[in-house]
Amino acid sequence: MHLRQQSLATTTLPAQLFKPTLLLLVADTDLPTDPAVQQLNQQLQVTYISTRALIIDKYILLELATWLPADLKAGTEAYITALRDAAAGLRQQHLFHARQYTLDTQAKTRVYGILNITDDSFYDGGRYFTPAVAIKRAQEMVAQGADVLELGGQSTRKGYQELTPAAEIARVLPVLEAIRPMVDVPIAVDTYKYEVVQAVLAAGADIINDVHPVQAEPRLLEAIAAADAGLVIMHTQNGDHYTDLAQDIHDYFATAIDFAGHYGIERQQIMIDVGLGTVYGKNYEQEYSLLRQLDYFNDLGVTTLIAPSRKGFIGTLLDLPVEERLVPTMAIFANSAALDVNFMRAHDIAETKYTLGIMDKIKRSFNR
């Protein structure tokens, strides 16, 4: 017997019946129905929805060994082997690869730390503008639990001033070169300029976060593929008109992932970000609608990221200045983790780590 994962969208059951962590597995033969398997399914909280399709929570599947009884009953061997194979395939599918690093996105929800080496970023602009201060902050962030550290030399806030590639390199490179031997986590750089990508990859960066459409600069994709680096694809467009908000963005990602693949970038090297912010083509109501539907993008087979940290739509709802948006940011991270988003792009590392630690425990806790 072999079980393969299939999109829940292909079922005739209403989507609202499914939690974000449920998986639909389809068998190549009829599923067993003898009493021993029925008893095992009850323990594993498996539901058959047809003679060849079942639903199981992904975290039960991933932690199958802790659920299986010590004395396996005769007749369950082939079924258990199929479940174990499905778990192994799921783990492989959810590895994010960037140069020498491979992160298991199902082992825990990851903290993606933001370090802006700018004078005009909306929250931390000017705080870490000098290399010495930025280097110290980078070490603090990793010590607090950042799984990825992202450096940004070019602000993309509303009304930002475009830097020349040389000016951006002058901001980022001294910090990157200093911290690369100090920290053992992937280092990302937030940039959309080819010359900057070349420079930072040569200096040891592992991930490029490109806020422009990937089709705009194929040379950037070639450089990333040659370095075996990771790529963050963010959705962006001019204006906030959509035929269907979630589906349009889903289609954008599917096209961009395929485009990157033509240049040698594998799915395990890709992370997607829905791009919250008016500058990226979303209005206030659309931002909250996307936060409600983040699990809509989980079937694309790539790592997911969300970047709401202290952003304006929080202040609009709660009438809070940027300095007072920590708690609502953590609420959004908790919601995103519940919807099985893999990475949380955050300014506040320790608080994010604590929030995700609680959410990860909840997702893996079941009645037995």
ZIDA-V814608 format. One line per field, one symbol per residue. ss: DSSP state (H for helix, E for strand, L for the rest). phi: phi as a letter, one per 20 degrees, with the letter a starting at -180 (. if undefined). burial: b if it has 9 or more other ideal C-beta (glycine too) atoms within 8 Angstrom, else e. Layout:
# ZIDA-V814608
ss = ???
phi = ???
burial = ???
This chain:
# ZIDA-V814608
ss = LLEEEELHHHLLLLHHHLLLLEEEEEELLLLLLLHHHHHHHHHHLLEEEELLEEEEEHHHHHLHHHHLLLLLLLLLHHHHHHHHHHHHHHHHHLEEEELLEEEELLLLLEEEEEEELLLLLLLLLLLLLLHHHHHHHHHHHHHHLLLEEEEELLLLLLLLLLLLHHHHHHHHHHHHHHHHLLLLLEEEEELLLHHHHHHHHHLLLLEEEELLLHHHLHHHHHHHHHHLLEEEEELLLLLLLLLLHHHHHHHHHHHHHHHHHHLLLLHHHEEEELLLLHHHLLLHHHHHHHHHLHHHHHHHLLEEEELLLLLHHHHHHHLLLHHHLHHHHHHHHHHHHHLLLLEEEELLHHHHHHHHHHHHHHHLLLLL
phi = .cdcfcfffeeeeffffdffeeddddeecfffcfgffffffffelecedafccccbffffffdgffefffdfegnefffffffffffffffffdeddbledcdefefafdededceecdcffddgnfcfegffffffgfffffepfecdddcdcfcfgnfefefgffffffefgfgffegfecdcfddcebcdgffggffffeofdcdddeegfffbgffffffffeleeceddfbbendecfbgffffgfgfgffffffffdnefffedcdcfmfpffdncegffffffffdfffefefmcfdccceglfffffffdlcfgfddfffffffffffffemfecdecedfgfffffffffffffddcfc
burial = bebbbbebeeeeeeeeebebbbbbbbbeeebbeeebbbbbbebbbbebbeebbbbbbbbbbbbbeebbeeeebeebeebbbbbbbbbebbbeebbbbbbebebbbbeebbbbbbbbbbebbbbbbeebbebebbbebbbbbbebbbbbbbbbbbbebeebeebebebbbebbbbbbbbbbeebebbbbbbbbbbbbbbbbbebbbbbbbbbeebeebeebbbbbbeeebbbbbbbbeeeeeeeebbebbbebbbebbebbbebbbeebbbbbbbbbbbebbbeeebbbbbbebbeebbebebbbbbbbbbbebbbeeeebebeebbebbbebbbbbbbbbbbbbbbbbbebbbebbbbbbeebeeeee
